[in-house]
Amino acid sequence: MLLWVGLGNPGAEHARQRHNIGFMAVERIASRHRFAPWRSRFKGEVSEGSIAGQRIVLLKPQTYMNDSGNSVQPAAAFHKIPVSDITAFHDELDLAPGRTRVKKGGGAAGHNGLRDMQRALSSPDFWRIRLGIGHPGHKDRVHGHVLGNFAKVDAEWLDRLLDALAEAAPLLAEGKPEEFNTRVALLTQG
């Protein structure tokens, strides 16, 4: 069993924020692969299903971003999912909009959701799907950029990215993260 976590800020008022691209990713995967309806568990929203023969639990923590680990850790413990079988989908300032990178472990790079997952899991050794939202150009504008809504002009690349993530999900489920990333890149080429 795998645990895929979409990081974001809960609440309808935050739905279109760049910080919520992780939520958007797992929602598109759930929809595309006909997962069970979302339900409240583990201080989050959970949907379960199968992709490529693998049972997958999708989780959207409904805590504040800084407390994401308080949702992820109990879900992982309940399902007995090791840290190496957890993947976090999250926004990444240092990637161009629509670009992705996959990596295992490492630092939080200033991302409070990742930092709290590392704390709660007592390990940084989970997978990360870094979803590019672009950098506003100056560090003083980062907070407003991340918490700002996607612009209408972003809709095309965002929708293409979310569809690509859902279509390539079987590769991720099969334990082929590099092939997953390559497939997403091919599917998102303009």
N, C-alpha and C positions, 0 to 999 in steps of 0.2 A: 504494500500500500504506500502511496505517495501523498505528500501534503504540499499543495501549491497555494501560496499565500499572496493575495493582492494587497499591497500596502496603499493606504489612502486615508482621507479624513471622512469620518461618517457624517451623515446628515444630508438631506436633499439640497440644502443651501450650498453645499460644497461639491455637488455632483459633477460639474464641468471643470473643476480645478485641475491644473496640470499635475498637482500632487496626487491626484486620484487616477492616474493612468494605470496603476496596478489593479485597482478595483475594476476599471473598464476592461482590462485584459482578461481577468478570470471570469467576468460576466460574459464576455464574448465566447470564451472557451466553453462555459457551461451551456450557453444557448446553442452553439454549433454542434456540440456533442450530446445534446439532449440529456443533461444531468438532471437530477431530482430538483424540485423546487427549493429555493433558499429557505432555511429555517434558522432560528436563533439558537446558538449553542456556543459555549466556550468564549463568552463575551464577544461574540462575533456572529456573522452570518455564514452558514455552511451549506454547501451543495455537494452531493456525492454522485459519482458515476464511474464509467470505465472508458479508457482510451487505449487502443492497441493491446487489449487484454489486461491492462493494469488498472486496479482500483485506485481512484484518486479522490481525495478530499480537497475541495476548494474552500478557502477561508478568506473572509473579508473581516479583519478585526474591527469591532465597533467601539474600541477604546480610542483615546486620542492617539495620534501617530507616535508620540513619545512613549506610549504604554503598549505598543503592539505585541510585545513579548508576553504580556499578561493574557493574551488570547491564544497566541501561537503555542506556547509551552503546554498549557493544559490539553489542547487538541492533539499535539504530538504525543504527550504522555498517555492519554486515553486510548489512542489507536496504536500505541507502541511503535511509533515511527521514528527511526533514528535520524539524527541531525543530517546525515548525508543524503537522506531521501526527502528533504525539505527544500523547496524552491520558492524564493521571494521574487515577485514581479514588482518593480519599483521605478519611479521617475529618476532620471539621471541628467543633471545639468550639463555635464561635460561631454555629452554626445549631441550631435546635431538632431533636430527634430525628425522623428521617424526611424532613426538608426537604433540598432540593438547590439548588445554585447552580452555574452554569457561568461560567467566565471564562478569558481567555487572558492569560498573563503575570502579572506582579505579584510581590510578595514571597512569602516562605515562611511568614509569619505564625507563626513558631515551630515549623513542621512540619519535622522533620529529614529526612524522606524527600524532600520537595520541595526543601529546601535542597541536598541532595546531588545531586539530579537537575540542578538549576541549575548546580552546580559542574561536574559531569561533561559536561554538554551545552554548557557555556560560554554559556548563554542561559537566561533565564526565560520565553521566548516559546512555551511549550507550553500546551496546554489543560489545565484542571483541572476535574474534576467533584467538587465539594465535597459530601460526604455528612454531613449533620448527625447528631451523636451527643449533642448537648446539653452544657452546661457544669455541673460539679458545684456551682457557686455560689461557691467560693472558690479562689483560685489555689493554695493549699497542698494542695488535694484533686485537682488536675488529673492528676498523674502516676498516682495510683491509679485514677482514673476511666478514663483512656485505656487503661491496661493491664489494667483489670478486664474480666471477661466480661459480655456482655449478660445482663441479668436475664430470667427467664421472661416477665415482663410486657412486655418489649420484643419478644417473638417476633412478635406480630401486625403491628406497624408495620414491623419489619425485613423480614419475608417479603414484605409488600406492596410495600415500596420496591425490594427486589431483583427482584421480578417486573416492576415498572414499568420499571426500568432496562433489563432484557432486552427487554421489549416495545417500548420507545421507541428501542432501539439503531439501527434502520434510519435514523432521522432524524439521529443523530449520524454515522453512516457516510456519509450524503449531504451532510455539511457544513452541517447546520442545527442548530447547538448551542442556539439560543434556542428553537426549536420542540421540540427534545428535552426541554429543561428544563420547558417548559410542559406537554408530554404527560406527563412523570413526575409533575408536580404534580397534574394532573387524575386520573391513575390512582391516586394515593395518598390522595386525599381520603377521609376516613373516612365 
